[in-house]
Amino acid sequence: MRPYALTRGRTRHANGASLPLEALVQAVARPSVSDTPEQRRILELCADKFESVAEIGAHLKLPVGVVRIVVGDLMESGQVRVHGLTSPSSSPSISLSVLESVLDGISSL
Amino acid sequence: MAFPPSDLAAPVAEVPEQVVAPTVVKIVVAGGFAVGKTTFIGSISDIEPLSTEAAMTEHSLGVDDAGGVSDRKTTTTVAMDFGRIGLPGNLWLYLFGTPGQDRFLFMWDDLVLGAIGAVVLVDTDRLEQCFPAVDYFESRGIPFVVAVNCFDGVAKHHLEDVREALQVPPHVPLLYTDARSRAATKQALVNVVRLAMERAKAEAQPVG
């Protein structure tokens, strides 16, 4: 679907392809020499903080499709943790308690 | 459990591994091209609105400029603007703007999956631009509000006239907004979340 040289020709990744734009990526390993330049940049950006898939794309000027695949690889190798994953099979619904917190939060701005 | 800012704390040798990840939620901001989506997002976002690119392969079938029928794959790059608001309770609310052209409707599924709901921004001078967005959210049962952007704070049309023109069903909230105003944006978002809560409560009721 999305051919990219950056991702060594792979167009889909079991983990990465369906990552939500707002999923938060946290690096749990330092970049190493065996990582690709894109892997390294993502690990550096997400060191000590959470960055969403969308923010990684924006900051590193990489298309979202590329970010998803590279993050998917980093997940698989255990170099990043990804938070806020929605289950692709079931339609995700947000709990009322979360909605209440969001409402209170926005109202207090 | 909240900890005070640690500016004054002694140097920390090891960063604690288990910093709790924020809970992420999102609201989609839709509407026609140049209706003020990025301004709307920027009026309330903690970060300057960012832009990210989604490249995609489009299968287009149509009549080309020379009058022949074309059937070709083209790779299109679509820019999406977004912002983020940190809320108490370790919540991050993302606001994603939809790419401004109707022909990118197909990629909204990606944006909308898991969203609380949506704001459809309307410019009353170009009402027809928001038809695709209204249809899209209506057909997918996604909670949404229609926010009429009043440039210069002047409401040119009565809301009920807009409702009729757009054929927005009575259950969809319609309100005035000003994309530049933090207070107005906040109000629009509050309406979306309230609507999503009503929906969630109704769905939780056992069906008789």
Interface residues (C-beta under 8 A of the other chain):
Chain A: M1 R2 P3 P20 L21 E22 A23 L24 Q26 V28 D48 F50 S52 A54 E55 G57 A58 H59 K61 L62 P63 V64 G65 R81 H83 G84 T86 P92 S93 I94 S95 L96 V98 L99 E100 S101 V102 L103 D104 G105 I106 S107 S108 L109
Chain B: V15 E17 A21 P22 T23 V24 V25 K26 I44 L50 S51 T52 E53 A54 A55 M56 T57 T77 M80 F82 R84 I85 L87 P88 G89 L91 W92 L93 Y94 F96 D110 L111 L113 G114 I116 R182 K186 L189 V190 V193 R194 A196 M197 A200 K201 E203 A204
